[in-house]
Amino acid sequence: MSKILIKNARIYTMTDLGLIKGEILVEAGKIKEVGETVSAPADAKVINARNRVVTPGLIDAHCHIGMMEDAIGFEGNDVNEAIAPNTAQVRGIDGFNPMDRTVKEALAAGVTSVATGPGSANVIGGTFFACKLHGDCVDEMVIKDPIAMKCALGENPKRVYSGQRKMPSTRMGSAAVMREALVAASNYMKKKEEAAAEGKSAPDLNLTHEAMIPVLKKEIPLKIHAHRADDIFTSIRIVKEFDLDLTMEHCTEGHLIAEKLAKYDYPAVVGPSFGHRSKFELKEKGFNTPGVLNKAGINVAICTDSPVVPLETLPLMAGMAVAEGMDEYEAMKAITINPAEIIGIEDRVGSLAVGKDADIVIWKKHPFENGAKPTTVIVDGEIVIG
């Protein structure tokens, strides 16, 4: 792999170093050194980033890229298995198409890693996974699988299943479906454990229950879609009942209840804040939410929910949050290190720290500015754009 020296850069390290003017050395696909000056070997490729901004590869913690393909209808739509309110057994990785044009467009815009997976038609939709956006085989692009179990409360599952004349057709029904699934999976897990302890035959394999075991063991969180304040509190009520981990997804009315949410210490993945308020539960949608939650002490990531908003607009979404009061450096954290922490891949990506994957973006102007585009995108130490 190439050795690369980036020099004379304005570097958003997203570490304790903060924003510095300095250099980055890349070797063997990893970040070897970061500082005002570094010791580079003579054979390193030198990139003079004078007057340019350098950031970690950007990260979206909640999208459906590769799951709902561009410029195509049913044939390319693999985002919702909308035939049963609990489809915990489906896996996002099995619906991801790395050849879709939007994957390449996002990478060219500086987004190097994402969490992607099922949509919000079902109360329990299946597992999300985290991957890089450079590659042609998803198995080679994966950073971590699974990272969460996708769930949904509010209008979406109500709309889908009331149309099929089955439960849930109310918010009460959605909460009940989620509880029933958790109880059934817990009973299944206990029977497996008891059988193993007693040397007896395990219960018949049930992939739906199996998929929930990592949730029950707190190995992965529930990733619960909830826009309205009451739905957010229902998600908290359920995870507390079952002693589970939670990431609050969308959290559209979070700014109305920020101080209360801060008491629970669950992270929030906020967005998409751009676009039409297409349903009632979005009536409070605005770009002020990330900043209000951040100031309340909540770990906030900003997402596009692509294809709801194109993934390449992620830095612009952060810039819009800044325009509505969010601190600029905190907004940069919300599309780099914060999403990495929330989806559990911060050991690999999200900051320009020694030992991490060399996913680096060089910008001609600040990425929050309208029209900003990378001049260079580096993934795993290889220049893939520029």
C-alpha positions in Angstrom: 0.0 0.0 0.0 1.0 3.6 -0.6 2.7 5.8 1.8 1.1 9.3 1.8 2.1 12.5 3.4 -0.5 15.2 3.6 1.1 18.5 4.6 0.2 22.2 5.2 -3.4 21.2 5.9 -6.1 22.6 8.2 -7.0 19.3 9.9 -10.2 18.5 11.8 -8.7 15.6 13.8 -11.9 14.9 15.8 -9.5 14.0 18.7 -8.1 15.8 21.7 -5.9 17.7 19.2 -8.9 19.5 17.9 -8.4 21.6 14.8 -4.8 22.0 13.9 -2.6 23.2 11.0 -0.3 20.2 10.4 0.5 17.0 8.6 -0.8 13.4 8.4 1.3 10.4 7.5 -0.4 7.3 6.1 1.2 3.9 5.9 -0.2 0.4 5.2 -3.7 1.7 5.1 -3.6 3.2 8.5 -2.9 6.6 10.0 0.7 6.5 11.1 1.2 9.9 12.6 -0.7 13.2 13.0 0.7 16.5 14.2 2.0 19.9 13.4 5.0 18.1 11.8 5.6 14.4 11.2 8.5 12.2 10.2 7.8 11.0 6.7 9.9 8.5 4.7 11.5 9.7 1.5 9.3 7.5 -0.7 6.0 8.9 0.6 3.7 10.5 -1.9 3.3 14.1 -0.9 0.0 15.9 -1.1 0.4 19.7 -0.5 -3.0 20.6 1.1 -2.1 24.3 1.4 -5.3 26.4 2.1 -7.4 23.3 2.2 -9.5 21.5 4.9 -8.8 17.9 5.8 -11.4 15.8 7.6 -11.9 12.2 8.4 -14.2 10.4 6.0 -17.7 11.4 6.7 -20.2 8.9 8.2 -23.9 8.6 8.1 -25.3 6.6 11.0 -28.8 6.1 9.4 -29.5 5.6 5.7 -30.8 3.1 3.2 -28.1 3.5 0.6 -27.7 0.4 -1.6 -31.1 -0.8 -0.4 -33.4 1.3 -2.6 -31.6 1.7 -5.9 -31.5 4.8 -8.1 -33.7 5.4 -11.1 -35.6 2.1 -10.8 -38.8 1.0 -9.2 -39.8 -2.3 -7.7 -36.9 -4.2 -9.1 -34.4 -2.3 -7.1 -36.4 -1.6 -4.0 -35.2 -4.0 -1.2 -35.6 -1.7 1.8 -38.8 -3.0 3.4 -40.0 -6.6 3.8 -43.5 -5.3 4.5 -45.4 -8.6 4.9 -45.2 -9.0 8.7 -44.7 -6.5 11.5 -41.8 -8.5 12.9 -39.1 -9.5 10.3 -36.1 -9.5 12.7 -34.6 -12.3 10.7 -33.9 -10.2 7.6 -30.4 -8.8 7.2 -29.6 -5.5 5.5 -26.4 -6.9 4.1 -28.5 -9.2 1.9 -30.2 -6.3 0.2 -27.2 -4.0 -0.4 -26.1 -3.3 -4.0 -22.6 -1.7 -4.0 -22.9 -1.1 -7.8 -25.8 1.4 -7.3 -24.8 4.8 -8.7 -25.7 6.6 -5.4 -22.9 4.7 -3.6 -20.3 6.2 -5.9 -21.9 9.6 -5.7 -21.7 9.6 -1.9 -18.1 8.4 -1.9 -17.2 11.2 -4.3 -18.8 13.7 -1.9 -16.6 12.5 1.0 -18.9 10.0 2.7 -16.7 7.0 3.3 -18.7 4.9 5.8 -22.4 4.4 6.5 -24.9 2.4 8.6 -27.5 1.1 6.2 -30.3 -1.4 6.3 -34.1 -2.0 6.4 -36.7 0.8 6.4 -39.5 1.6 8.8 -42.5 -0.3 7.4 -42.3 -2.9 10.1 -42.2 -2.6 13.9 -39.1 -4.8 13.8 -37.5 -4.6 10.4 -34.2 -6.5 10.6 -30.5 -5.7 11.1 -28.5 -2.8 10.1 -24.8 -3.1 9.2 -21.9 -0.7 8.8 -19.7 -0.6 5.7 -17.3 1.4 3.6 -18.6 2.9 0.3 -15.6 1.9 -1.7 -15.8 -1.6 -3.3 -17.8 -3.9 -5.5 -18.5 -6.7 -3.0 -20.4 -5.9 0.2 -18.6 -8.7 2.1 -15.3 -6.9 1.5 -16.8 -3.5 2.4 -18.3 -4.5 5.8 -16.9 -2.8 8.9 -19.3 -4.5 11.4 -22.4 -6.6 10.9 -24.8 -6.4 12.6 -24.7 -3.0 14.3 -28.3 -2.7 15.4 -31.8 -4.1 15.1 -34.0 -1.6 13.2 -37.4 -0.9 14.7 -40.1 1.6 14.0 -42.9 3.4 16.0 -45.3 6.0 14.9 -47.1 6.5 11.6 -45.2 4.1 9.3 -46.1 0.7 10.7 -49.6 1.9 11.4 -50.1 2.9 7.8 -48.7 -0.3 6.4 -50.6 -2.8 8.5 -53.9 -1.0 8.9 -54.0 -1.2 5.1 -53.5 -4.9 5.4 -56.2 -5.1 8.2 -53.8 -6.6 10.7 -52.1 -5.5 13.9 -50.6 -2.9 14.4 -53.1 -0.3 13.3 -52.4 1.9 16.4 -49.5 3.1 18.4 -50.6 0.7 21.2 -50.4 -2.1 18.7 -46.9 -1.3 17.6 -45.7 -1.2 21.2 -47.5 -4.5 21.8 -45.9 -6.2 18.8 -42.4 -5.1 20.0 -43.0 -6.4 23.5 -44.4 -9.7 22.2 -41.4 -10.2 20.0 -39.0 -9.5 22.9 -40.8 -11.9 25.2 -40.9 -14.6 22.6 -37.2 -14.2 21.9 -36.3 -14.1 25.6 -38.3 -17.4 26.2 -36.5 -19.0 23.2 -33.1 -17.9 24.5 -33.8 -19.3 28.0 -34.9 -22.7 26.5 -31.7 -22.8 24.5 -29.6 -22.0 27.6 -31.4 -24.5 29.8 -31.1 -27.2 27.1 -27.4 -26.6 26.8 -26.9 -26.7 30.6 -28.9 -29.9 30.9 -27.4 -31.6 27.9 -30.8 -31.8 26.2 -31.8 -31.0 22.6 -32.2 -27.3 21.8 -35.5 -26.0 20.6 -36.1 -26.0 16.8 -34.1 -23.2 15.2 -36.1 -20.0 14.9 -34.2 -17.3 12.9 -36.5 -14.6 14.0 -35.8 -15.2 17.6 -32.2 -15.9 17.0 -31.8 -12.4 15.5 -33.1 -10.9 18.7 -30.7 -12.7 21.0 -27.9 -10.1 20.4 -30.4 -7.4 21.4 -31.4 -9.2 24.6 -27.7 -9.7 25.5 -27.0 -6.0 24.8 -24.5 -6.8 22.1 -26.4 -4.5 19.7 -29.0 -1.8 20.4 -32.5 -1.4 19.2 -32.4 1.3 16.5 -35.9 2.8 16.9 -37.4 5.1 14.3 -39.5 7.7 16.3 -40.3 11.2 15.2 -42.9 12.4 17.7 -42.2 13.0 21.4 -44.7 10.4 22.6 -43.1 7.7 20.3 -39.6 8.6 21.6 -40.8 8.1 25.1 -42.5 4.8 24.2 -39.2 3.6 22.8 -37.5 4.5 26.1 -40.2 2.8 28.1 -39.8 -0.4 26.3 -36.0 -0.6 26.4 -36.1 0.1 30.1 -38.7 -2.6 30.7 -36.4 -5.2 29.0 -33.0 -3.6 30.0 -31.9 -3.0 26.4 -29.7 -0.5 24.7 -31.2 2.1 22.4 -30.3 4.6 19.7 -33.0 7.2 19.1 -33.5 7.5 15.3 -34.8 10.7 13.7 -35.8 12.2 17.0 -37.6 14.9 15.1 -39.3 16.4 18.2 -36.3 15.9 20.4 -35.7 19.6 20.7 -39.0 19.9 22.5 -38.0 17.4 25.2 -34.2 17.7 25.2 -33.8 18.2 28.9 -35.8 15.0 29.7 -34.0 13.0 27.0 -30.6 14.0 28.5 -31.5 12.2 31.7 -31.5 8.9 29.9 -28.2 9.3 28.1 -29.3 7.6 24.8 -27.6 8.9 21.6 -29.7 10.5 18.9 -29.4 10.2 15.2 -31.2 13.2 13.8 -32.6 13.7 10.4 -33.4 14.1 7.6 -34.1 17.7 8.6 -34.4 18.9 4.9 -37.4 18.7 2.7 -41.2 18.7 2.9 -43.1 17.9 6.1 -44.8 15.0 4.3 -46.7 13.7 7.3 -48.2 14.9 10.6 -45.4 13.5 12.8 -42.9 15.7 10.9 -44.7 19.0 11.7 -41.9 20.1 14.1 -39.1 19.2 11.8 -36.2 21.7 11.6 -32.5 22.1 11.5 -32.5 23.4 15.1 -32.9 19.9 16.6 -29.3 18.7 16.5 -27.9 21.8 18.2 -30.5 21.8 20.9 -29.9 18.1 21.7 -26.1 18.7 21.6 -26.3 21.6 24.0 -28.4 19.4 26.4 -25.4 16.9 26.5 -26.8 14.3 24.1 -24.4 12.5 21.7 -25.8 13.6 18.4 -25.3 12.4 14.8 -26.8 14.0 11.7 -28.2 11.7 9.1 -29.7 12.0 5.6 -31.9 8.9 5.7 -30.8 8.5 2.1 -32.6 8.2 -0.3 -35.0 10.6 1.5 -32.2 13.1 1.1 -29.2 12.3 -1.2 -26.3 11.0 0.9 -23.9 13.4 -0.8 -25.7 16.3 1.0 -24.6 15.1 4.5 -22.0 17.9 5.0 -24.6 20.5 3.8 -27.1 19.1 6.4 -24.5 19.7 9.1 -23.9 23.2 7.7 -27.6 23.9 7.9 -27.6 22.8 11.6 -24.8 25.3 12.2 -26.9 28.1 10.6 -29.6 27.2 13.1 -27.3 27.5 16.2 -25.2 24.3 16.4 -21.5 24.8 17.2 -19.4 24.3 14.1 -17.0 21.8 15.6 -19.9 19.9 17.2 -21.6 19.7 13.8 -18.4 18.3 12.3 -18.4 15.7 15.1 -22.0 14.9 14.2 -20.9 13.6 10.8 -17.6 11.9 11.9 -16.8 10.7 15.3 -20.3 10.8 16.9 -21.9 8.5 14.3 -18.9 6.2 14.5 -19.4 5.9 18.3 -23.1 5.5 18.0 -22.9 2.6 15.5 -19.9 1.0 17.3 -17.1 1.5 14.7 -15.1 4.2 16.4 -12.1 1.9 16.8 -11.8 2.0 13.0 -13.1 5.3 11.7 -14.5 8.7 12.7 -11.3 10.5 13.6 -7.8 11.1 12.4 -6.0 9.2 15.1 -2.9 7.0 15.0 -3.8 3.4 14.2 -7.2 4.1 12.7 -8.2 3.3 9.1 -6.8 6.0 6.8 -10.1 7.3 5.6 -9.4 10.9 4.8 -11.0 13.7 2.8 -9.3 16.8 1.4 -11.6 19.8 0.6 -10.9 22.9 -1.5 -13.2 24.9 0.8 -15.0 24.1 4.0 -17.4 21.1 3.6 -20.3 23.0 5.2 -20.2 25.6 2.4 -22.6 25.3 -0.5 -20.9 23.6 -3.4 -18.0 22.2 -1.5 -16.5 19.1 -3.1 -13.5 17.0 -2.1 -10.4 17.2 -4.2 -9.1 13.9 -2.8 -10.8 11.0 -1.0 -8.7 8.3 0.6 -10.1 5.0 1.8 -8.0 2.5 3.7 -4.9 4.4 2.7 -5.6 4.4 -1.1 -6.6 7.4 -3.1 -10.0 6.6 -4.6 -11.0 10.1 -5.8 -8.5 12.7 -7.0 
